[in-house]
């Protein structure tokens, strides 16, 4: 196995995943996951990742996989990959598949996939505005074709990505990102039905410790030009500037981006 093969690896329930294991999952969409960046066998916000998996499993499957079991399988996957820097996704699914009226007992499995580390884009992003609301937005679930569709459609129109506009006329989240704004003195989080990302959770608790004001606002497109800065964030990065939403320019606000990165780095790296 060469270095590239080791970095891109999948296992199910702690064992190498075979083609027979993975084939049914290629046509399935009833599952949820969390995505993380692993450095030297450590992860920031590990408690938030575990809580996410636990809450989504209980909501979707009426059962969950114990945290210690999840951590054991994460350690196994990281050890096989044998790298100090990895991207990792942990997906919970049911062996009995979809379209069953209820989950079976002892039916949950954990698919872990590792790949080369990513730090996300560096350049500011221009976001197209599209009318869209994710189904079950509080869960990071699979099978969301719309996100990739709107990302690619935005590219056809000269944008880098897309941000969603909900039925109430409020901006919510971007395709694979949470969004935050800067009003010159406080971090502004949008009031909308969104997935609360792990990076978002890390920033919220570390900004609180730093004494940085935070507030929640129902952000409409006509408010965007009044902000002093805006960013997207996910497991790749705690902040990449947004320089425009639709046709409205937004200041770069490098101090805002630096603040978010500083807050993120205050979060301890926890050994898996």
N, C-alpha and C positions, 0 to 999 in steps of 0.2 A: 504494500500500500504506500503510494507516494504522499508527500505533504499535502497536496491539494485534495486527494481522496480522503485523507484523515480529517481535514477541516470540514468537508461536506459529508455528513454522516447522519444516519437516522436509526433510532432504536425504539422499540415498543416494549413497554413494561420491563425495561432494563436489558433487553436482548436485541441483537442486530435485527433490523427490520428486513424481511425478505420481500421479493416481488409479490408473492402470494399475500403477504400481510398488507402491502401498500395498495394493491390493485383495487380493493373495494373502496378505499378512501379517496381514490381519484374521482369517484362518482358520488361522493357523499358531501353533505353540507351541514349536518346537524352536529356541530362540535364547537368548542371554544378554545381559546389559546391565550398565552401571554408571550411577549417578545422581549428579550433582554440582551444586554451587552455584558459579556463575561470578560473580566480582566484578571489574570493570575488566579483563576479559580474563585473570584469574588464578584459580587453583584451589588450595586446600589439599589436600595429599596426592595430587598428580597422579601421583607414582610408584606409589602404591598402586592408583589407578584403572587405570593402564596394566598393572600386574602382574596385576590381577584379570582384565582382558580377555584378556590373553595366556594365562594359566593355564587359564581356562575354555574358550577356543578350542581349545587343544591337547588338552584332555580330551574335549571334545564333538566336535570336527571334525578332529582330527589335523593342524591347521594353524592359523596365526594371521596377523593383519594387523600388519605392522611398526609399531613405536611412532611412528616419524617420520611415517608415513602417517596414523595415527590423529590425531596432533597437528595435522597439516596440515588435516584435515577438521574437527576441532574449531574451529580458528581460522577457517575459512571460515564455519562455521555462526554463530559468535559475531559475526563481522563483518556478516553479513546481518541478524542480529537487531538489531544496532546499539544495544545497551543496556549500561549499566554493571552491571546486576544481572539475572542470569538463572538459571533452573533448566534443567538440560540432562541428557538421557539419551542414551547411546551404546549401540546395540544391534547385536550381531554375529549375522548369520543367513546361511543358505546360499541361493543363488539356485535351486538344484535342489530345494529344499523338503524336506518331511519324508518319512518312511517309505521311505527308501532305505537299503540295507544299509551303504553307505559314502559318505563325502563325495567329490565330484568334485574334480579339480584346478582350482585358481584359482576356487573357488566362493564364497568368502566375500565378504560385503558388509557395509558399516557404515551403519546408519540413525542419524542424529542428529536429535533433536527438541529444540527450545528452547521455553520457556514462561516466563511471569512468575516472578520469584524468589519463593521461599517460605522462611519462617523457622520454620515449624512452630507447634504450639500453645503457649500460654503457661501455661495453667492445669494444675494437677496432674491426673493421669489415674487412673481406677479401672479395673483390669484384671480381666476374667473369666478363669478358668482353664479351658482346654479341652484334651482329650486329642488331640494331633496332633503328627506329625512330618513336616517337609517332605521331599519326595523330592529327592535330591541336594542336601542342605542347604548344602554348601560352595560352591555356585554360585548366583549371582544370576540365575536363569533366568526365562523368561516363562511364561505360561499357568498361574499358580497361583491357581485359582479359590478354593481353600479360604481363603486369607488374607482376601479381601474378604468371603467368606461369614461367617467367624468374627468379623470386625470388625462387620459389620451385625447379626449375631445377638447379639453382646454389647450393642449399643445397645438392642436390644429388651428386654433384661433390666436396663437401668439403668446399664450400664457404658460407659466411653469406648472401650475396645478390649479385646483379648484377649491373654493370654500362654499359651504352649504347655507342656503337660506331656507328657514322653516316656514310653516304655514302661518305663523304669526308675524312674518316679515323681519325676523331676527337672524343674524348671522350666528351659526352654531360652531361647527368644527370643519376642518378641511378633510381631504380624502383619507389620509392616514396620520393626521396631525391634530393635536389640540392647538388652540389659538389663544394668545394673550395680548393685551394692549397696554400701553403706557400713557398715562395722562399728565406726566411731568412730575408726579409725586407718588403715585400709587400704581400697583399692578392691577389691571382690570381683567376679570374673568367673565366670559359671556354667560348670561342666564339663558339656558336652552337645554334641551335634552341631548346630552353628549356622553361619550365614553370618557370617564375620568381616568386619564392615562396615569401610568406609574410615574413618569417624569413630572407630570403635572402635580401629582400628590407629593413627590419629593420637594418640588419647588415651593408648594404652599406651606409645608411645615418648616422648611429651612428659612424662607422669607419671614415667617412669623417669628422665628428665633432671632433673626437679624433686626427685627423691629420695622421691617418695610411694610407700609400700609398696603392692604389688598382690599378690593371691593368687587362686588358682582353687579353687572349692569346688563340689561337687555339691549344688545348692540344692534342697531339698524344700519343699513348701508349709508344713510345720509349722515351718520355720526362719525364715520371712519376718518374723514378729513380733519376732524378736530383732535385726533390723538397725536401724541408726540412720537409714537413708535408702535410697532406691532411685530409679533414673531409667531412662528410655528414651532412645535416641539413634539418629539416622540422618543422612543428608546435610543434613537441615533444621536440626538442632540437636545440640550435644554433650551436652545434658542437659535433660530435662523431668521434673519430679518425678512419682513414682508415690505416691499417697496411700493406695492400698489394692490388695491382690491378693485376689480373691474377697472374703471377709468379714473379712480381717485388715487393720487399719489400719497404716500405716507413717508415721513422723515425716517432716515436710517436709524437714528438713536443708538449709536454704538455703546453708550453708557448703560442703556437698558439691557442690551444683549450681554454685556460684561457682567452686570448685576446678576442675571439669571445663571450664567455660567459659574460665577463665584458661589452663589447659593447652592447650586447643584453639587459642586465639588466639596461642599461642607458635609454632604451626606456620606456617612461612612460606607466603605466597601465591606460587605459582609461575606464571610467564607460560606460557600454553599455546604 
